[in-house]
Amino acid sequence: MWRFLLLLTAVVAVGAQSAGPQPIGSDDVITSDRIFLKYPSSYANFTSDAWKLTENDHQLILAITFQASSIVGQIFSVRFIRPDGQLEALITAAISEGNLQIDLLNGRNAKILNKPLENVPINIHEHRLALGINTTSRSLWYKLGTAQDLNCEIAQPIDISNTTVVVTAGGGGQSMIGCVTLLAVSAGDTETSPSSMGTAIAFRDIDRCPDADECTTRDCNTGRCKLLEVPTCDCYGTEMTGPNCRRREFFILVFFLSTVQLRNNDENDETSAFLRYTPWQPDQQVSRIAMEFKFSDADAKEGILVYGETSEKQIFKVYVVGMKGKVMLDEENIMEFELRTDDSLFHNIIVRFSPGTFNLYVDEVVQRRHFNESLNFTTVQFGAPIPTDVSEVGVTACVKNIYVDHHDIIDLMMSNNDSRVLATKVRPCIDEDLSDISGIKLFSADPLVVLTSEPEIATAAEDDSASILAANLFPSPANKKKQHSMAPTSCEKPNAYKCQNGAGCKKDSDTEFTCFCRDGYIGKFCQFSK
């Protein structure tokens, strides 16, 4: 048994050198060799008739190689499915805070493995992992590279005989990011020839890790090498930055951070805080826009996150109001989304343009739609809109991992003083927190008021802030009374911000005012459509 386990770990692996992924087309055959898991949503399910366990079989052994670019996420899982379609057992192998974590669950999703207490750290290099289970002896064992074999006891009886085996690369709701190769699977109690030729039965968000090429000699640490004019490192998702993805994102120097603060206070300042990227013409056909952000105040979440202009003078923008947001191209609503309710973590947004498809990843939720536009971005701006005659507010937030394709925008600004990046009013975050920053808040607790034909109802709404703040920001228009607008009063600010789209305006003080939005509009200045 142990001799065969060592044989599996010695199977020659195709190296998962950190390199640029090769896109998978609709006609490509998905194999278990060199799978690139792109996102936490990535997975690829494989099965094979050669992996089926008979009624006399109680053992399975498999071997994989993997190289992780993330410090958390599932590497692979093995499901044992009974003939009636029910789950008998599930093995998971994951990275948890940089350590290998192996678990065994029964059909009721309860953990039943007694494991050694020692941690097995996972570093930036390629690892080879062998794992075996025998339910007759109630044992599970695994070996990482040349490290010591680790033995675990199965605490409750399970029976994997007469089951179908499904091996999943990634998955689990939070896949690791990186490369995985399934080397070999041996099913049954006899030492038969191992097989790795599984058939893909389902997959999502995967590409191929590359063959050996010029990127093989390019040092990208845990990042990925892309063959552009010259081999170039893409550090996205690694928490590292720099030309070789070896510089820490946080606290690079005293005030030299990759987590920065964008503070926009439209009440008192005419200038906005933003990061603007102006791509060179060959780079204008963007395939990925990404950012992570954390708002400063749970009661003040509103504004532009991404604002782009195209060569056709189209406006692309991503904005949020409360927990909900939209992606717009000019007046077209491309997609709506919701942020997770937990504000203690950074929110994550990834926009991907692929041929014929628009992909949006927000806080572990993936949405797709057909999209036939070909956009060439002349400008991509983060945190605030490009000034126009329409009032639109930016955000106050800590931001990090701002990428346009493989370009780390914050690193271009801070490390390289790159002429393509313009930044205004950008300051470092303090422990990724804005709570100690003094000054006037970006947003007061402005009520969202919908005008009706009875003025007294609007007046009551102004005084009832508790009920107003709980209003749905994208309500269903059904059963609504006909709305009308109130002519804006002389409460416009000196910097020409004013209530938009026919909204009413109430002057609260010499410097503050409240906009009353018509039905169908939201935002501090009623500048966003629902």
C-alpha positions in Angstrom: 0.0 0.0 0.0 2.6 2.5 1.0 4.9 1.5 -1.8 2.1 2.1 -4.3 1.3 5.5 -2.7 5.0 6.5 -3.1 4.8 5.3 -6.7 1.9 7.7 -7.4 3.7 10.6 -5.9 6.6 9.9 -8.2 4.5 10.1 -11.4 6.0 12.7 -13.7 3.9 15.8 -13.5 3.5 18.5 -16.1 5.0 21.5 -14.4 2.5 24.2 -13.4 5.0 27.0 -14.0 3.4 30.3 -13.1 2.5 31.5 -16.6 -0.2 33.1 -18.5 -3.3 31.0 -18.8 -4.4 29.8 -22.2 -8.1 30.5 -22.9 -10.4 27.5 -23.2 -12.8 27.7 -26.2 -16.2 26.2 -26.4 -14.9 23.4 -28.7 -11.9 22.5 -26.5 -11.7 19.2 -24.7 -11.3 19.8 -21.0 -8.7 17.5 -19.4 -7.4 17.1 -15.9 -4.0 18.3 -16.9 -2.8 21.8 -16.1 -6.1 23.3 -15.0 -5.9 27.0 -14.2 -8.4 28.0 -11.5 -9.0 31.7 -12.2 -11.5 32.8 -9.4 -13.0 31.5 -6.2 -15.9 30.4 -8.3 -13.7 28.1 -10.4 -14.1 24.3 -10.6 -13.9 21.3 -12.9 -15.6 18.0 -12.2 -14.2 14.8 -13.5 -15.3 11.1 -13.4 -14.3 7.9 -15.1 -15.6 4.3 -15.4 -12.1 3.3 -14.3 -12.6 5.0 -11.0 -15.8 3.2 -10.1 -15.6 1.1 -6.9 -17.2 -2.3 -6.9 -19.0 -3.9 -3.9 -15.7 -5.4 -2.9 -13.7 -2.2 -3.2 -13.0 0.0 -0.1 -10.0 2.0 -1.2 -9.0 4.9 -3.3 -5.6 6.5 -3.9 -4.9 9.7 -5.9 -2.1 12.1 -6.6 -2.0 15.7 -7.8 0.3 18.6 -8.3 -0.7 22.1 -7.5 0.7 25.6 -7.3 -1.4 28.2 -5.4 -1.5 31.9 -5.9 -3.8 32.4 -2.9 -3.5 31.5 0.8 -7.1 30.2 1.1 -9.3 28.1 -1.0 -10.1 24.5 -2.0 -7.5 22.6 -4.0 -9.7 19.6 -4.8 -12.4 17.3 -3.5 -13.4 13.7 -4.0 -17.1 12.7 -3.8 -18.3 9.1 -3.4 -21.8 8.8 -4.8 -24.1 5.8 -4.2 -26.2 4.3 -6.9 -29.3 6.1 -5.7 -27.5 9.4 -6.2 -26.9 10.2 -2.6 -23.6 11.3 -1.2 -21.8 8.6 0.9 -18.6 10.6 1.7 -16.6 13.7 0.7 -12.9 14.3 1.0 -11.7 17.9 0.7 -8.2 19.3 0.4 -7.9 23.0 0.9 -5.5 25.8 1.9 -6.5 27.6 5.1 -4.4 30.6 6.2 -1.5 29.2 4.3 -1.7 25.6 5.7 -2.9 22.4 4.1 -6.3 21.3 5.5 -7.6 17.8 4.8 -11.2 16.8 5.9 -13.5 13.9 5.5 -17.3 14.4 5.7 -20.1 11.9 5.8 -23.3 12.0 3.8 -24.8 14.4 6.4 -22.0 16.9 5.9 -20.5 16.2 9.3 -16.7 16.0 9.7 -15.6 12.6 10.8 -11.8 12.7 10.6 -9.4 12.6 13.6 -6.3 14.4 12.3 -2.8 15.2 13.6 -2.4 18.5 15.3 0.6 19.6 13.3 0.3 22.2 10.5 1.5 21.5 6.9 2.4 24.9 5.4 1.9 25.6 1.7 4.4 27.9 0.1 4.6 29.6 -3.3 6.2 26.6 -5.0 4.6 23.6 -6.8 3.6 20.8 -4.5 2.9 17.2 -5.1 0.2 15.6 -2.9 -0.8 11.9 -2.6 -3.9 10.9 -0.6 -5.5 7.5 0.1 -8.5 6.3 2.0 -9.5 2.8 3.1 -12.9 2.4 4.8 -12.3 -1.2 5.9 -9.3 -0.1 8.1 -11.1 3.2 8.7 -7.9 5.2 7.8 -7.0 8.1 5.6 -3.4 9.1 4.9 -1.7 11.7 2.9 1.8 12.8 1.9 3.0 16.3 0.7 6.1 16.0 -1.4 8.9 14.4 0.6 7.4 15.3 4.0 6.4 12.7 6.5 3.3 10.6 5.9 0.4 11.7 8.0 -2.2 9.2 9.2 -5.8 10.0 10.2 -8.5 7.9 11.8 -12.0 7.9 10.4 -14.2 8.4 13.5 -17.4 7.0 12.1 -18.1 4.0 9.8 -18.6 4.8 6.1 -18.7 2.5 3.1 -17.3 3.7 -0.2 -17.9 0.4 -2.0 -20.2 0.3 -5.0 -19.9 4.1 -5.5 -19.1 6.4 -8.3 -16.1 8.7 -7.8 -16.1 12.4 -8.8 -12.9 14.4 -8.4 -13.3 18.2 -8.5 -10.4 20.6 -9.1 -11.1 23.8 -7.1 -14.8 24.2 -6.2 -16.2 24.2 -2.7 -17.6 27.7 -3.0 -14.1 29.2 -2.6 -11.6 27.7 -4.9 -7.9 28.4 -4.6 -6.4 30.4 -7.4 -3.7 28.6 -9.2 -2.8 25.5 -11.2 -3.9 21.9 -10.5 -3.0 18.7 -12.4 -4.7 15.4 -11.5 -1.8 12.9 -11.9 -3.3 9.6 -11.1 -6.3 7.8 -9.5 -6.3 4.2 -8.4 -9.7 2.8 -7.4 -10.1 -0.5 -5.7 -8.2 -2.7 -3.1 -5.8 -4.2 -5.7 -2.8 -2.3 -6.9 -4.1 -1.8 -10.4 -2.5 0.6 -12.9 -3.5 4.2 -12.0 -5.6 6.3 -14.4 -5.8 10.0 -14.7 -7.9 10.1 -17.8 -11.1 11.4 -16.3 -14.0 12.9 -18.3 -15.0 16.5 -17.6 -18.7 16.6 -16.7 -18.9 20.2 -15.5 -16.6 23.2 -15.2 -16.6 27.0 -14.7 -14.1 29.8 -14.8 -11.0 27.8 -15.8 -8.2 28.1 -18.3 -5.2 26.0 -19.1 -1.9 26.6 -17.4 0.7 27.1 -20.1 3.2 24.9 -21.8 6.8 25.7 -21.4 7.8 28.8 -23.3 9.5 32.1 -22.7 7.6 32.5 -19.5 9.3 29.4 -18.1 12.3 31.4 -17.2 10.4 34.5 -16.1 10.3 34.9 -12.3 6.8 35.8 -11.3 6.8 34.3 -7.8 3.1 33.3 -7.2 1.9 35.5 -10.0 1.3 34.5 -13.6 3.4 35.2 -16.6 1.8 36.6 -19.8 3.5 36.5 -23.1 3.1 40.0 -24.4 5.8 41.9 -26.2 8.0 40.5 -23.5 7.1 38.0 -20.7 5.2 40.1 -18.2 4.0 39.2 -14.7 0.4 39.5 -13.7 0.2 39.7 -9.9 -3.5 39.9 -9.5 -4.8 37.7 -6.6 -1.4 37.1 -5.0 -1.4 39.9 -2.4 2.0 40.8 -3.9 3.1 43.5 -6.4 6.1 44.7 -8.4 7.7 43.4 -11.6 8.2 40.0 -10.2 5.2 39.8 -7.7 7.6 39.8 -4.8 6.8 43.0 -3.0 4.2 43.0 -0.3 1.0 44.9 -1.0 0.8 46.3 2.5 3.2 48.7 4.1 5.8 48.6 1.4 7.4 51.6 3.0 6.2 53.9 5.7 3.7 55.7 3.5 4.2 53.6 0.4 1.2 51.3 0.4 -0.9 49.4 -2.1 -3.9 50.1 0.0 -4.9 53.7 -0.4 -7.7 56.0 0.6 -10.0 57.8 -1.8 -11.9 60.5 0.1 -14.6 62.4 -1.8 -16.6 65.1 0.0 -18.8 66.8 -2.4 -20.2 69.1 0.2 -17.0 71.0 0.8 -14.5 70.4 -2.0 -14.7 70.8 -5.7 -12.0 68.3 -6.5 -12.5 64.5 -6.3 -10.2 61.7 -5.1 -9.6 59.2 -7.8 -7.1 57.0 -9.7 -7.1 57.5 -13.4 -5.5 55.1 -15.9 -5.1 56.2 -19.5 -4.0 53.1 -21.5 -1.8 53.3 -24.5 -3.6 52.6 -27.7 -2.5 48.9 -28.0 -3.9 48.3 -24.5 -7.3 49.9 -25.0 -9.2 46.7 -25.6 -9.5 45.8 -21.9 -10.4 42.3 -20.8 -10.4 42.8 -17.0 -11.1 45.6 -14.6 -10.9 44.7 -10.9 -10.8 46.5 -7.6 -11.4 45.8 -3.9 -12.8 48.4 -1.6 -14.1 49.0 1.9 -16.5 51.9 2.7 -15.7 54.3 5.5 -19.2 54.3 7.0 -22.0 51.7 7.0 -24.5 54.5 6.6 -22.7 56.2 3.8 -22.3 53.8 0.9 -22.9 55.6 -2.4 -21.1 56.6 -5.5 -19.1 55.8 -8.5 -16.6 52.9 -8.3 -15.5 52.6 -11.9 -15.9 55.2 -14.6 -14.6 54.6 -18.1 -14.7 56.4 -21.4 -14.4 54.6 -24.7 -13.0 55.6 -28.1 -16.6 55.8 -29.3 -17.4 58.3 -26.5 -19.4 55.8 -24.6 -19.6 56.0 -20.8 -19.1 52.8 -18.8 -19.7 53.0 -15.0 -20.1 50.8 -12.0 -21.8 52.4 -9.0 -23.5 51.5 -5.7 -26.2 53.0 -3.6 -26.6 51.1 -0.3 -26.0 47.4 -0.8 -27.1 47.4 -4.4 -25.4 48.5 -7.5 -25.5 48.7 -11.3 -23.2 48.4 -14.3 -24.2 50.9 -17.0 -23.0 51.6 -20.6 -24.4 55.0 -21.5 -28.1 54.6 -20.6 -28.2 50.8 -20.9 -28.5 48.8 -17.7 -26.0 46.0 -18.3 -26.3 44.3 -14.9 -27.4 44.7 -11.3 -25.7 43.3 -8.3 -25.7 43.3 -4.5 -22.8 43.6 -2.1 -22.5 41.2 0.8 -23.9 42.4 4.1 -20.7 41.9 6.0 -18.8 45.2 5.8 -15.8 44.0 7.9 -14.2 42.5 4.7 -13.2 44.2 1.5 -15.8 44.0 -1.2 -14.4 42.5 -4.5 -15.5 43.5 -8.0 -14.1 41.9 -11.2 -15.4 42.9 -14.6 -14.4 40.7 -17.5 -15.0 41.3 -21.2 -14.7 38.1 -23.3 -15.9 37.6 -26.9 -19.7 37.8 -26.8 -20.0 37.7 -23.0 -19.9 40.2 -20.1 -18.8 38.6 -16.8 -19.3 40.3 -13.4 -17.9 38.9 -10.2 -19.0 40.6 -7.0 -18.3 39.2 -3.5 -18.2 35.5 -4.6 -21.3 35.8 -6.9 -20.7 35.4 -10.6 -23.2 36.8 -13.3 -23.0 36.5 -17.1 -24.9 37.8 -20.0 -24.5 38.1 -23.8 -22.6 41.2 -24.7 -21.7 42.0 -28.3 -20.1 45.4 -27.7 -16.4 45.8 -28.4 -15.1 48.5 -26.0 -11.8 50.3 -26.4 -11.2 52.3 -23.2 -9.4 55.6 -23.6 -9.7 56.2 -19.8 -10.6 54.1 -16.8 -11.1 56.0 -13.5 -11.6 54.5 -10.0 -13.4 56.2 -7.2 -15.0 59.2 -8.9 -16.6 60.2 -12.2 -14.8 62.3 -14.8 -16.3 65.8 -14.3 -19.2 66.6 -16.6 -22.2 68.9 -16.3 -24.0 66.1 -14.4 -23.4 65.9 -10.7 -22.2 62.4 -9.7 -20.5 61.6 -6.4 -17.4 59.5 -5.9 -16.8 57.2 -2.9 -14.8 57.5 0.3 -13.2 54.1 0.8 -10.0 52.1 1.2 -9.1 50.5 -2.1 -6.6 47.9 -3.1 -5.9 45.4 -5.9 -6.9 47.9 -8.6 -6.1 46.2 -11.9 -6.8 46.9 -15.6 -5.8 43.7 -17.3 -2.3 42.8 -15.8 -1.6 46.4 -14.8 -1.5 47.1 -11.1 -2.7 50.7 -11.1 -1.6 51.5 -7.5 1.9 50.1 -8.1 2.2 52.0 -11.4 1.4 55.2 -9.4 3.6 54.6 -6.4 6.5 52.6 -7.6 7.0 53.7 -11.2 5.5 57.2 -11.3 3.9 56.0 -14.6 2.6 58.7 -16.9 -0.4 56.6 -17.7 -1.7 57.0 -14.1 -3.0 60.2 -12.6 -4.0 60.3 -8.9 -5.6 63.1 -6.9 -6.1 63.4 -3.1 -4.9 59.8 -2.6 -3.7 59.0 0.9 -2.6 55.8 2.6 -5.2 54.0 4.6 -4.4 53.4 8.3 -4.7 49.7 9.0 -7.3 49.6 6.2 -9.6 51.7 8.3 -11.0 55.2 7.9 -12.6 55.5 11.4 -9.8 57.7 12.7 -9.9 60.2 9.8 -11.2 63.5 11.0 -13.3 65.9 9.0 -16.8 66.1 7.7 -18.4 62.9 6.5 -18.8 62.3 2.8 -22.5 61.8 3.2 -25.0 62.9 5.9 -27.8 60.5 6.6 -29.8 62.0 3.8 -33.2 60.4 3.5 -34.3 58.9 0.2 -37.7 60.7 -0.3 -40.1 59.9 -3.1 -42.4 62.8 -3.9 -46.1 62.1 -4.2 -49.0 64.3 -5.3 -49.7 65.1 -1.6 -47.1 67.5 -0.3 -47.9 66.6 3.3 -46.7 63.0 2.6 -43.3 64.2 1.5 -43.1 66.4 4.5 -43.8 63.5 6.8 -41.2 61.5 5.1 -38.6 64.2 5.7 -39.1 63.8 9.4 -39.3 60.0 9.5 -35.7 59.2 8.7 -35.9 55.7 10.2 -38.5 54.5 7.8 -36.9 56.2 4.9 -33.5 54.7 5.4 -35.0 51.3 5.3 -36.5 51.9 1.9 -35.7 49.6 -1.0 -33.3 51.4 -3.3 -34.5 49.5 -6.4 -38.2 49.1 -5.6 -40.7 47.5 -7.9 -42.7 50.2 -9.7 -46.0 48.3 -9.3 -48.8 50.0 -7.4 -47.0 53.4 -7.4 -48.9 56.6 -7.6 -48.0 59.0 -10.4 -45.0 61.1 -9.4 -44.3 64.7 -10.2 -41.2 66.8 -9.8 -40.6 69.9 -7.7 -38.8 72.8 -9.3 -35.2 73.1 -8.0 -34.9 76.1 -5.7 -32.0 78.5 -5.3 -30.1 76.0 -3.1 -27.5 75.0 -5.6 -23.9 75.1 -4.3 -21.3 77.5 -5.7 -19.6 74.6 -7.4 -22.7 73.9 -9.5 -23.7 70.7 -7.9 -27.5 70.5 -7.9 -30.4 68.1 -7.7 -30.7 66.2 -11.0 -33.5 64.7 -13.1 -36.3 67.1 -12.0 -35.7 66.5 -8.3 -36.9 68.9 -5.6 -34.4 70.7 -3.5 -34.6 71.8 0.1 -32.0 74.2 1.6 -30.9 72.9 5.0 -28.2 75.5 5.8 -25.9 77.8 3.9 -23.8 74.9 2.8 -26.2 71.9 2.9 -29.3 70.9 1.1 -31.4 67.8 0.5 -32.6 66.5 -2.9 -36.1 64.9 -3.2 -35.9 62.3 -5.9 -38.6 61.5 -8.4 -39.6 57.9 -8.7 -37.0 56.0 -10.7 -34.0 58.0 -9.4 -31.7 57.5 -6.4 -28.5 59.0 -5.0 -27.6 62.1 -3.2 -28.2 64.3 -6.2 -30.9 61.9 -7.7 -28.3 61.3 -10.4 -28.6 57.5 -10.6 -31.5 55.7 -12.2 -33.0 52.6 -10.5 
